[in-house]
Amino acid sequence: MEKTVKKSFPVTGLSCASCAISVESMLKTQKGVLSAAVNYANSSAWVEYEPATVHIADLKSVIQSIGYDLLIEDEGQDHQQELQQEHYKNLKSNTIRASILALPVVVIAMFFMELPYGNWIMMALAAPVVGWFGRSFFINAFNQAKHGKANMDTLVALSTGIAFLFSAFNTIFPQFWHSHGQHPPVYFEASAVVIAFIMLGKVLEERAKSNTSSAIKKLMGLQPNIVNILQNDGQAVEIPISQVKAGDKLLVKPGDKIPVDGEIISGSSFIDESTITGESLPVEKEKGEKVFAGTINQKGSFVFEAQKVGGETILARIIKMVQQAQGSKPPVQKLVDKIAGIFVPVVMTISLISFAIWMTFGGENAITQALLAMVSVLVIACPCALGLATPTAIMVGIGKGAENGILIKDAESLESAHKVNAIVLDKTGTITEGKPAVTDLVWNVPEVEQAVFAQILFAIELQSEHPLAEAVTASLKTKVGQPIVAEQFKSITGKGVVASYNKQIYLVGNQKLLEDYHVTISETDLERIGTWQDEAKTVICFARDTELIAIIGIADQVKATSAKAIQDLQNQGIEVYMLTGDNSQTAKAVAQKVGLKNFKAEVLPSDKAEFIIQLQKQGKVVAMVGDGINDSHALAQADVSIAMGKGSDIAMDVAKMTIISSDLQLISKAIRLSKMTVNTIHQNLFWAFIYNIIGIPIAAGILFPIWGFMLNPMIAGGAMALSSVSVVSNSLRLKRKNIN
């Protein structure tokens, strides 16, 4: 079987979800393309193809032929962002200008119909709105028509185009209507207002899309552009990361990002691996141990041998998995656009049938009535209400969420949250605080001596590079007075530190260190140490010579609200799971504290995503809650992704919701808000469709044989605007609702 390649390409020019469907269907028809998925939300296309058969330049040409563009490698993400920003800027400017011109047209049409040359003034003002500012609707509709397709742009172009041309004809040749004994009708306001309204909707949509996830860019930013390579003579030389090959020896200094995956060959350090494991504690690394791209070196320097470079590193694989998971998302408004796919051709058919029936049975005024019916149907059926039904409810819902400390990025997550029946929680930083802190400190000396020993302990830990030392100094900071200086400080790898003060030896470390110095530990203290370790706490011992002075328990504490939040979710019938890269003892202790039965320990980032996929295969709608870069793949894979506000920027970029305060209790609020918003969307869609179901037959002239009533397109335009107002008003009701 021929080898296939799966790649992501930015797509420009997408104006609606059905545009994405058009691009996707064109890609799928190309020889050698096995599958294609176009995501309107992030303007990207994932294409799986046979490189021997497919030339990317040909795919680009095919997409350009229907009015869009596929950005290939030499153009890339930066170029796409520039184009998006330029497009948004132009759209916003054109919308303001179109609105300024459309407003006087509406005023004249409603209040000054008898104004001398009123029709000519309205035509002059409406012409640039329809012909210039609204030209994209006509271009897109034409490109769709070339390939036998129709979308919202088609309906907008037809309704506004026919309304304008019909009105222009009646303004230039009024005698046609005078000869039939009628006043020439004009509907310039309908065409101008519809264009301005829909452009405003697109501005709001583009503004949301312009904040599209920058997660991929930030993940890529975890790799340095320049690295220090050791030459044969031992000298370090700076080279671009792209030139690094497997087997190269690289020097990493304090504070540097590790460029590629490899193994330490000399030196040691503490490395922040939260990008890979999600755990907040930096890991001590020595000769022979593995290091990974994107992790951050803390205090020591070391040399390591590059083993995996480029696309083979763990970070590169995380980037690729996030791209794939984001690209597989369905379009936000796929339901409305599916309906629109049927709605547009149905409306066009009804308008043509109306024209034909009136031409056949209209008698003396056949042409007049036929044109009126056709234009009225197209104008009254303009998809403003349908187009506003979802975005207005979403905008109000997102605003409501922000007021309550829930930042929501898009409609999709808000629409999906109410269906969630399984929630996967990361441990560190999500259920817990994400930072080690002293939980217990027991002294074996009289209270009057504790202040002096606390000062000595503080002075020793202040010199230590160990991450847990910071937790100790933070807890003692307010209890020590005048600082003192410990002497002969020595760090013993894997055990702790030794120092002297007033000619006495002091030890701070684990039990192994105490054994080396023959420190006696009482049965009571041994029992206490064992209990703390069972509770997943790290125990530090503080001794003077052979006497144990104090024992300190350090742990990543569970947030005060986590247990109640998890209980609330379980009471709603939602299954709650905890996944962590930490050891099973710690995971079990945390799970017991918060009342969780379902948990997995020592889980890698890819395992988290795989666990979510397994839940999804069981038919569950899964929400993932995390705070670290290591959670980014799982967040992107989940149906609803929620980041903790105090977590990494990348987790917040990938996630579609962010809990600003990092309080898990807000997840229940987010689910309730989702239910309310979805109900509002359903109500809006109901009113939009009821309006069309009633309005279109009336516009077609169904009441004329009964009561002699023929709908004026002017009234049709007003009814169209009224339907939009009713939808917006219904959405605003959401603001007053309580989500507690």
QUIKALIN-V306406 format. One record per backbone hydrogen bond with DSSP energy under -1.0 kcal/mol. NH is the residue of the N-H (numbers start at 1). CO is the residue of the C=O. E is the energy in kcal/mol with one decimal. If there is no record, write none. Layout:
nh: (NH	NH)
co: (CO	CO)
e: (E	E)
This chain:
nh: (5	7	9	11	12	19	20	21	22	23	24	25	26	27	28	29	30	33	34	35	37	39	44	45	46	47	48	49	50	53	54	58	59	60	61	62	63	64	65	66	67	68	69	71	75	76	79	80	81	82	83	84	85	86	87	88	89	90	91	92	93	94	95	96	97	98	99	100	101	102	103	106	107	108	109	110	111	112	115	118	121	122	123	124	125	126	127	130	131	132	133	134	135	137	139	140	141	142	143	144	145	146	147	148	149	155	156	157	158	159	160	161	162	163	164	165	166	167	168	169	170	171	172	173	176	178	179	181	182	191	192	193	194	195	196	197	198	199	200	201	202	203	204	205	206	207	208	209	210	212	218	219	220	221	222	223	227	229	230	231	234	237	239	241	243	244	247	248	250	251	252	256	258	261	262	263	264	265	266	269	271	272	276	277	283	285	288	289	291	294	295	296	297	298	302	303	304	305	306	307	308	312	313	317	318	319	320	321	322	323	324	325	326	327	328	329	334	337	338	339	340	341	343	344	346	347	348	349	350	351	352	353	354	355	356	357	358	359	360	361	362	366	369	370	371	372	373	374	375	376	377	378	379	380	381	382	387	388	389	392	394	395	396	397	398	399	400	401	402	403	404	405	406	407	409	414	415	416	417	419	420	421	422	423	424	425	426	430	431	432	433	437	439	440	442	444	449	453	454	455	456	457	458	459	460	461	462	463	469	472	473	474	475	476	477	479	480	487	490	492	495	496	497	498	499	500	501	504	506	507	508	509	510	514	515	516	517	518	519	520	526	527	528	529	530	531	532	533	534	535	536	537	538	540	541	542	543	544	545	547	549	550	551	552	553	554	555	559	562	565	566	567	568	569	570	571	573	574	575	577	578	579	580	587	588	589	590	591	592	593	594	596	600	602	603	608	609	610	611	612	613	614	615	616	617	619	620	623	624	625	626	631	632	635	636	637	638	639	640	642	643	644	645	647	648	652	653	654	655	657	658	659	660	662	666	667	670	671	672	673	674	675	676	677	678	679	680	681	682	683	684	685	686	687	688	689	690	691	692	693	694	695	696	698	699	700	701	702	704	707	708	716	717	718	719	720	721	722	723	724	725	726	727	728	729	730	731	732	734	735	736	737)
co: (49	47	45	43	69	16	16	17	18	19	20	21	22	23	24	25	27	30	48	48	46	44	39	9	37	7	35	5	32	50	50	55	55	56	57	58	59	60	61	63	64	63	12	10	72	72	75	76	77	78	79	80	81	82	83	84	85	86	87	88	89	90	91	92	93	94	95	96	97	98	99	102	103	104	105	106	107	108	112	115	117	118	119	120	121	122	123	126	127	128	128	129	132	134	135	136	137	138	139	140	141	142	144	145	144	151	152	153	154	155	156	157	158	159	160	161	162	163	164	165	166	167	168	169	173	174	175	178	177	187	188	189	190	191	192	193	194	195	196	197	198	199	200	201	202	203	204	205	206	209	214	215	216	217	219	220	239	237	249	235	231	229	227	225	240	241	306	245	304	228	302	253	295	308	291	305	289	303	303	285	283	296	273	273	271	269	264	286	262	258	292	272	256	270	252	266	250	263	248	261	261	309	310	313	314	315	316	317	318	319	320	321	322	323	324	326	331	333	334	335	336	337	339	340	342	343	344	345	346	347	348	349	350	351	352	353	354	355	356	357	358	363	365	366	367	368	369	370	371	372	373	374	375	376	377	379	383	384	385	388	390	391	392	393	394	395	396	397	398	399	400	402	401	658	656	410	411	412	413	416	417	621	621	575	623	577	625	427	427	427	557	555	553	553	551	549	446	449	450	451	452	453	454	455	456	457	458	460	466	468	469	470	471	472	473	476	476	500	498	496	492	492	508	490	506	487	504	501	499	543	497	541	495	510	511	512	513	515	514	546	522	523	524	525	526	527	528	529	530	531	533	532	554	552	509	550	507	547	505	544	542	542	442	540	440	538	437	431	559	561	562	563	564	565	566	567	570	569	421	423	598	425	600	583	584	585	586	587	588	589	590	591	578	582	580	604	605	606	607	608	609	610	611	612	613	616	615	422	640	424	642	628	629	631	632	633	634	622	622	624	657	626	659	644	627	648	649	650	651	641	407	643	405	659	663	664	666	667	668	669	670	671	672	673	674	675	676	677	678	679	680	681	682	683	684	685	686	687	688	689	690	691	692	694	695	696	698	697	701	703	704	712	713	714	715	716	717	718	719	720	721	722	723	724	725	726	727	728	731	732	733	734)
e: (-3.0	-2.4	-2.6	-2.5	-2.4	-1.0	-1.2	-1.6	-1.9	-2.4	-2.5	-2.6	-2.0	-2.3	-2.3	-1.1	-1.4	-1.9	-2.4	-1.5	-2.1	-3.0	-1.5	-2.7	-2.7	-3.0	-2.8	-2.8	-2.1	-1.6	-2.7	-1.1	-1.5	-2.3	-1.9	-2.3	-2.3	-2.2	-1.6	-1.0	-1.7	-1.9	-1.8	-2.8	-2.8	-1.9	-1.1	-1.7	-2.5	-2.2	-2.4	-2.6	-2.5	-2.4	-2.7	-2.6	-2.3	-2.4	-2.7	-2.6	-2.1	-2.8	-2.3	-2.0	-2.0	-2.8	-2.3	-2.1	-1.9	-2.3	-2.1	-1.9	-2.1	-2.7	-2.4	-2.1	-2.6	-1.6	-1.7	-2.4	-2.4	-2.6	-2.4	-2.3	-2.0	-2.8	-2.2	-2.6	-3.2	-1.7	-2.6	-1.4	-1.4	-1.1	-2.7	-2.8	-2.1	-2.3	-2.5	-2.3	-2.5	-2.0	-1.1	-1.9	-2.8	-1.4	-2.5	-2.9	-2.6	-2.8	-2.4	-2.3	-2.7	-2.0	-2.5	-2.7	-3.0	-2.0	-3.0	-2.6	-1.9	-1.8	-2.5	-3.2	-1.4	-2.0	-2.5	-1.6	-2.7	-1.7	-2.6	-2.7	-2.0	-1.8	-2.3	-3.2	-2.4	-2.3	-2.1	-1.9	-1.9	-2.1	-2.1	-1.9	-3.0	-2.4	-1.6	-2.2	-2.3	-1.7	-2.1	-2.9	-2.5	-1.5	-1.4	-1.5	-2.8	-2.9	-3.2	-2.8	-2.2	-2.7	-2.4	-2.7	-1.8	-1.6	-3.2	-2.0	-3.1	-2.6	-2.8	-2.2	-2.9	-1.7	-2.4	-1.7	-2.6	-2.8	-1.6	-2.1	-2.9	-3.0	-1.7	-2.9	-2.9	-3.5	-3.0	-2.0	-2.6	-2.6	-1.7	-2.1	-2.7	-2.3	-1.9	-2.6	-2.5	-2.9	-3.0	-3.0	-1.6	-2.0	-1.1	-2.0	-2.2	-2.6	-2.3	-2.4	-2.5	-2.3	-2.4	-2.6	-2.6	-2.6	-1.2	-1.4	-1.4	-2.4	-2.2	-2.1	-2.7	-2.0	-3.4	-2.8	-1.9	-2.6	-2.3	-2.3	-2.7	-2.5	-1.9	-2.7	-2.8	-2.1	-2.6	-2.9	-2.4	-2.3	-1.7	-3.1	-1.7	-1.4	-2.9	-2.8	-2.3	-2.6	-2.6	-2.4	-2.6	-2.5	-2.3	-1.9	-2.8	-3.0	-1.6	-1.4	-3.2	-2.3	-1.6	-2.2	-2.6	-2.9	-2.2	-2.7	-3.1	-2.2	-2.7	-2.3	-2.3	-1.9	-1.0	-1.5	-3.3	-3.0	-3.6	-1.2	-2.9	-2.1	-2.1	-2.1	-1.3	-2.0	-1.4	-3.3	-3.2	-3.6	-2.5	-1.4	-1.5	-2.4	-2.9	-2.3	-2.9	-1.6	-2.5	-3.7	-1.4	-2.0	-2.6	-1.6	-1.8	-2.9	-2.4	-2.0	-2.2	-2.6	-1.7	-1.2	-1.4	-1.6	-2.7	-2.4	-1.6	-1.6	-1.4	-1.8	-1.0	-3.2	-2.8	-3.3	-2.4	-2.3	-2.8	-2.9	-2.2	-3.2	-2.2	-1.3	-3.4	-2.8	-2.4	-2.1	-2.6	-1.5	-2.3	-2.0	-1.2	-1.4	-2.9	-1.7	-2.5	-2.4	-2.3	-2.8	-2.2	-2.3	-2.5	-2.4	-1.9	-1.2	-1.7	-2.3	-3.3	-2.8	-3.5	-2.9	-2.4	-2.7	-2.8	-2.8	-2.4	-2.0	-2.1	-3.2	-2.7	-2.8	-2.4	-2.4	-1.1	-2.3	-2.5	-2.2	-2.5	-2.0	-2.3	-2.2	-1.6	-1.9	-2.3	-3.1	-1.9	-2.6	-1.9	-2.3	-2.6	-2.0	-2.4	-2.6	-2.3	-1.7	-1.7	-3.0	-2.5	-2.9	-2.4	-1.8	-1.6	-2.1	-2.5	-1.9	-2.3	-2.2	-1.9	-2.5	-2.2	-1.7	-1.9	-2.7	-2.4	-3.0	-2.1	-1.3	-1.8	-2.9	-2.2	-1.8	-1.8	-1.3	-2.0	-3.2	-2.9	-1.7	-3.1	-2.1	-3.4	-1.8	-1.9	-2.5	-2.5	-1.7	-2.7	-3.0	-1.9	-1.2	-1.9	-1.8	-2.4	-2.0	-2.1	-2.8	-2.1	-1.9	-2.2	-2.6	-2.8	-2.1	-2.0	-2.5	-2.5	-2.2	-2.7	-2.8	-2.2	-2.6	-2.7	-2.5	-2.9	-2.5	-1.6	-3.3	-2.5	-3.2	-2.4	-1.3	-2.8	-2.2	-1.1	-2.3	-1.1	-3.0	-1.5	-2.3	-2.7	-2.0	-3.0	-2.3	-2.0	-2.5	-2.3	-1.5	-2.2	-2.4	-1.8	-2.4	-2.8	-2.1	-1.9	-2.1	-1.4	-1.3	-1.2	-1.3)
